[in-house]
Amino acid sequence: MGQIFSYYNALLELIPEVYRLPLAILIILFLVFALINFFKKNLLWIILFIVLLPAAWPSIRQIGLAIWELIGKIPK
């Protein structure tokens, strides 16, 4: 993640300071519209995930405990 920020800052240094704010606003608008489109297209899957996650929690926990136990048996 730090490398992404360093690329962003390096790119930002090439852009004059006057254009940085409008560019940041355009990037934020793009991300908001992309997120809205994602939710429109995948709303059913998001709702199903939210509804089914509590029901799946015991099995997810059991799988996690089994993996933790297997990792604990590995010699160090």
C-alpha distances in whole Angstrom, upper triangle without the diagonal:
4,5,5,7,9,10,11,13,14,16,17,19,21,22,24,24,26,24,21,22,24,21,18,21,21,18,18,21,20,17,20,23,21,20,24,25,23,25,28,28,26,28,30,28,26,29,30,27,28,31,31,28,30,33,31,29,32,32,28,29,31,29,27,30,31,28,28,31,31,28,30,33,31,33,31
4,5,5,6,9,10,10,12,14,15,17,19,20,23,22,25,24,20,22,24,21,18,22,22,19,19,23,22,20,23,25,23,23,27,28,26,28,31,31,30,31,34,31,29,33,34,31,31,35,34,32,34,36,34,33,35,35,31,32,34,32,29,32,34,30,30,33,33,30,32,35,33,34,32
4,5,5,6,9,10,10,12,14,15,17,19,22,22,25,23,20,22,23,20,19,22,22,19,20,23,22,20,23,25,23,24,27,28,26,28,31,31,30,32,35,32,30,34,35,32,33,36,36,33,36,38,36,34,37,36,33,34,36,34,31,34,35,32,31,35,34,31,34,36,34,35,33
4,5,5,6,9,10,11,12,14,16,17,20,20,23,20,17,19,20,17,15,19,18,15,16,19,18,16,20,22,20,20,24,24,23,25,28,28,27,29,32,30,28,31,33,30,31,34,34,32,34,37,35,34,37,36,32,33,36,34,31,34,36,32,32,36,35,33,35,38,36,37,35
4,5,5,6,8,10,10,12,15,15,18,18,20,19,15,17,19,16,14,17,18,14,15,19,18,16,20,22,21,21,24,25,24,26,29,29,29,31,33,31,29,33,34,31,32,35,36,33,35,38,36,35,38,38,34,35,38,36,33,36,37,34,34,38,37,34,37,39,38,39,37
4,5,5,6,9,10,11,13,15,17,17,20,19,16,18,20,17,16,19,20,17,18,22,21,20,23,25,24,24,28,29,28,30,33,33,32,34,37,35,33,36,38,35,35,39,39,36,39,41,39,38,41,40,37,38,40,38,35,38,40,36,36,39,39,36,38,41,38,40,37
4,5,5,6,8,10,11,13,16,17,20,18,15,18,19,15,15,18,18,15,17,20,19,18,22,23,22,23,26,27,26,29,31,31,31,33,36,34,32,36,37,34,35,39,39,37,39,42,40,39,42,41,37,38,41,39,36,39,40,37,37,41,40,37,40,42,40,41,39
4,5,5,6,9,10,11,14,14,17,15,12,14,15,12,11,15,15,12,14,17,16,16,19,21,20,21,24,25,24,27,29,29,29,31,34,33,31,34,36,33,34,38,38,36,38,41,39,38,41,41,37,39,41,39,37,40,41,38,38,42,41,39,41,44,42,43,41
4,5,5,6,9,10,12,12,15,14,11,14,16,13,12,16,16,14,16,19,19,18,21,24,23,24,27,28,28,30,32,33,33,34,38,36,34,37,39,36,37,40,41,38,41,44,42,41,44,44,40,41,44,42,39,42,44,40,40,44,43,40,43,45,43,44,42
4,5,5,7,9,12,13,16,15,13,16,17,15,15,18,18,16,19,22,21,21,24,26,25,26,29,30,29,32,34,35,35,37,40,38,36,40,41,39,39,43,43,41,43,46,44,43,46,46,42,43,46,43,41,44,45,42,42,45,45,42,44,46,44,45,43
4,5,5,7,11,12,14,12,11,14,15,12,12,16,15,14,17,19,18,18,22,23,22,24,27,27,27,30,32,32,33,35,38,36,35,38,40,38,38,42,42,40,43,46,44,43,46,46,42,43,46,44,42,45,46,43,43,47,46,43,46,48,46,47,45
4,5,5,8,8,11,10,7,11,12,10,10,14,14,13,15,18,17,18,21,23,22,24,26,27,28,30,32,33,33,35,38,37,35,38,40,38,38,42,43,41,43,46,44,44,47,47,43,44,47,45,43,46,47,44,44,48,47,44,47,50,48,49,47
4,5,7,8,12,11,9,13,15,13,13,17,17,16,19,21,21,22,25,26,26,28,30,31,31,34,36,36,37,39,42,41,39,42,44,42,42,46,46,44,47,49,48,47,50,50,46,47,50,48,45,48,50,46,46,50,49,46,49,51,49,50,48
4,7,9,12,11,10,14,15,13,14,17,17,17,19,22,21,22,25,26,26,28,31,31,32,34,36,36,37,39,42,41,39,43,45,43,43,47,47,45,48,51,49,48,52,51,47,49,52,49,47,50,51,48,48,52,51,48,51,53,51,52,50
4,6,8,7,7,10,11,9,11,14,14,14,17,19,19,20,23,24,24,26,29,29,30,32,34,35,36,38,41,40,38,41,44,42,42,46,47,45,47,50,49,48,51,51,47,49,52,50,47,51,52,49,49,53,52,50,52,55,53,54,52
4,5,6,7,10,11,11,13,15,16,16,19,20,21,22,25,26,27,29,30,31,32,35,36,37,38,40,43,43,41,44,46,44,44,48,49,47,50,53,51,50,54,54,50,52,55,53,50,53,55,52,52,56,55,52,55,58,56,57,55
4,5,5,8,10,10,11,14,15,16,18,19,21,22,24,25,26,28,30,31,32,34,36,37,38,39,43,42,40,43,45,43,43,47,48,46,48,51,50,49,53,53,49,50,54,52,49,52,54,51,51,55,55,52,54,57,55,56,54
4,6,7,8,10,11,13,14,16,17,18,20,22,23,24,26,28,29,30,32,34,35,36,38,39,42,42,40,43,45,44,43,47,49,47,49,52,51,50,54,54,51,52,55,53,51,54,56,53,53,57,57,54,56,59,58,59,57
4,6,6,6,9,10,11,12,14,16,17,19,20,21,23,24,26,27,29,31,32,33,34,36,39,39,37,40,42,41,41,44,46,44,47,50,48,48,52,52,48,50,53,51,49,52,54,51,51,55,55,52,54,57,56,57,55
4,6,5,6,9,10,10,12,14,15,17,18,20,21,23,24,26,27,29,30,32,33,34,37,37,35,37,40,38,38,42,43,41,44,47,46,45,48,48,45,46,49,48,46,49,50,48,48,51,51,49,51,54,52,54,52
4,5,5,6,9,10,11,12,14,15,17,18,20,21,23,24,26,27,29,30,31,32,36,35,33,36,39,37,37,40,42,40,42,45,44,44,47,48,44,46,49,47,45,48,50,48,48,51,52,49,51,54,53,55,53
4,5,5,6,9,10,10,12,14,15,16,18,20,21,22,24,26,27,29,30,31,35,34,32,35,38,37,36,40,41,40,42,45,45,44,48,48,45,46,50,48,46,49,51,49,49,53,53,50,53,56,54,56,54
4,5,5,6,9,10,11,12,14,15,16,18,20,21,22,24,26,27,28,30,33,33,31,34,36,35,35,38,40,38,41,44,43,42,46,46,43,44,47,46,44,47,49,46,46,50,50,48,50,53,51,53,51
4,5,5,6,9,10,11,12,14,15,17,18,20,21,23,24,26,27,28,31,31,29,31,34,32,32,36,37,36,38,41,40,39,43,43,40,41,44,43,41,44,46,43,43,47,47,45,47,50,49,51,49
4,5,5,6,9,10,11,12,14,15,16,18,20,21,22,24,26,26,30,30,28,30,33,32,31,35,37,35,37,40,40,39,43,43,40,42,45,44,42,45,47,45,45,49,49,47,49,52,51,53,51
4,5,5,6,9,10,11,12,14,15,16,18,20,21,22,24,25,29,29,27,30,32,31,31,35,36,35,38,40,40,39,43,43,40,42,45,43,42,45,47,44,45,49,49,47,49,52,51,53,51
4,5,5,6,9,10,11,12,14,15,16,18,20,21,22,24,27,27,25,28,30,29,29,32,34,32,35,38,37,36,40,40,37,39,42,40,38,42,43,41,41,45,45,43,46,48,47,49,48
4,5,5,6,9,10,11,12,14,15,17,18,20,21,22,25,25,23,25,28,27,26,30,32,30,33,35,35,34,38,38,35,37,40,39,37,40,42,40,40,44,44,42,45,48,47,49,47
4,5,5,6,8,10,11,12,14,15,16,18,20,20,24,24,22,25,28,27,27,30,32,31,33,36,35,36,39,39,37,38,42,40,39,42,44,42,42,46,46,45,47,50,49,52,50
4,5,5,6,9,10,11,12,14,15,17,18,19,23,23,21,24,27,26,26,29,31,30,33,35,34,35,38,38,35,37,40,39,37,41,42,40,41,45,45,43,46,48,47,50,49
4,6,5,6,9,10,10,12,14,15,16,17,21,20,18,21,24,23,23,26,28,27,29,32,31,31,35,35,32,34,37,35,34,37,39,37,37,41,41,39,42,45,44,46,45
4,5,5,6,9,10,11,12,14,15,16,19,19,17,20,23,22,22,25,27,26,28,31,31,31,34,35,32,34,37,36,35,38,40,38,39,42,42,41,44,46,46,48,47
4,5,5,6,8,10,10,12,14,15,19,19,17,20,23,22,22,25,27,27,30,32,31,32,36,36,33,35,39,37,36,40,41,39,40,44,44,43,45,48,47,50,49
4,5,5,6,9,10,11,12,14,17,17,16,19,21,20,21,24,25,25,28,30,29,30,34,33,31,33,36,34,33,37,38,36,38,41,41,40,43,45,44,47,46
4,5,5,6,9,10,10,11,15,15,13,16,18,17,18,21,22,22,24,27,26,27,31,30,28,30,33,32,31,34,36,34,35,39,39,38,40,43,42,45,45
4,5,5,6,9,10,10,14,14,13,15,18,18,18,21,23,23,25,27,27,28,32,32,30,32,35,34,33,37,38,37,38,41,42,41,43,46,46,49,48
4,5,5,6,8,10,13,14,13,15,18,18,19,21,23,23,26,28,28,29,33,32,30,33,35,34,34,37,38,37,38,42,42,41,44,46,46,49,48
4,5,5,6,8,11,11,10,13,15,15,16,19,20,20,23,25,24,25,29,28,26,29,32,30,30,33,35,33,35,38,38,37,40,42,42,45,45
4,6,5,5,9,9,8,10,13,13,13,16,18,18,21,23,23,24,28,27,25,28,31,30,29,33,34,33,35,38,38,38,40,43,43,46,46
4,6,6,9,10,10,12,14,15,16,18,20,21,23,25,25,26,30,30,28,31,34,32,33,36,37,36,38,41,41,41,43,46,46,49,49
4,6,8,9,10,12,13,14,16,18,19,20,23,24,24,26,29,29,27,30,32,31,31,35,36,35,37,40,39,39,42,44,44,47,47
4,6,5,6,9,10,11,12,14,15,16,20,21,20,22,26,25,23,26,29,27,28,31,32,31,33,36,36,36,39,41,41,44,44
4,5,5,6,9,10,11,12,14,15,18,19,20,21,25,25,23,26,29,28,28,31,33,32,34,37,37,37,40,42,42,46,46
4,5,5,6,9,10,11,12,14,17,17,18,20,23,23,22,25,27,27,27,31,32,31,33,36,36,36,39,41,42,45,46
4,5,5,6,9,10,10,12,15,16,15,18,21,20,19,22,24,23,24,27,28,28,30,32,33,33,36,38,38,41,42
4,5,5,6,9,10,10,13,15,15,16,20,20,18,21,24,23,23,26,28,27,29,32,32,32,35,37,37,41,41
4,5,5,6,9,10,12,13,14,16,20,20,19,21,24,24,24,27,29,29,30,33,34,34,36,38,39,43,43
4,5,5,6,8,11,11,12,14,17,17,17,19,22,21,22,25,26,26,28,31,31,32,34,36,37,41,41
4,5,5,6,9,10,10,12,15,15,14,17,19,18,19,22,23,23,25,28,28,29,31,33,34,37,38
4,6,6,8,10,10,11,15,16,15,17,20,20,20,23,24,24,26,28,29,30,32,34,35,39,39
4,6,7,8,10,11,14,15,15,17,19,20,21,23,25,25,27,29,30,31,33,35,36,40,41
4,6,5,6,9,12,12,12,14,16,17,18,20,22,22,24,26,27,28,30,32,33,37,38
4,5,5,6,10,10,9,12,14,14,15,18,19,20,21,23,25,25,27,29,31,34,35
4,5,5,8,10,10,11,14,15,15,17,19,20,21,23,25,26,27,30,31,35,35
4,6,7,8,10,11,13,14,16,17,19,20,21,23,25,26,27,29,31,35,36
4,6,6,6,9,10,11,12,14,16,17,18,20,21,23,24,26,28,31,33
4,6,5,6,9,10,10,12,14,15,16,18,20,21,22,24,26,30,31
4,5,5,6,9,10,11,12,14,15,16,18,20,21,23,25,28,30
4,5,5,6,9,10,11,12,14,15,17,18,20,21,23,27,28
4,5,5,6,9,10,11,12,14,15,17,18,20,22,25,26
4,5,5,6,9,10,10,12,14,15,16,19,20,24,25
4,5,5,6,9,10,10,12,14,15,17,19,22,24
4,5,5,6,9,10,11,12,14,16,17,21,22
4,5,5,6,9,10,11,12,14,16,19,20
4,5,5,6,9,10,10,13,15,18,19
4,5,5,6,9,10,11,13,17,18
4,5,5,6,9,10,11,15,16
4,5,5,6,9,10,14,15
4,5,5,6,9,12,14
4,5,5,7,10,13
4,5,5,9,10
4,6,8,9
4,6,9
4,6
4
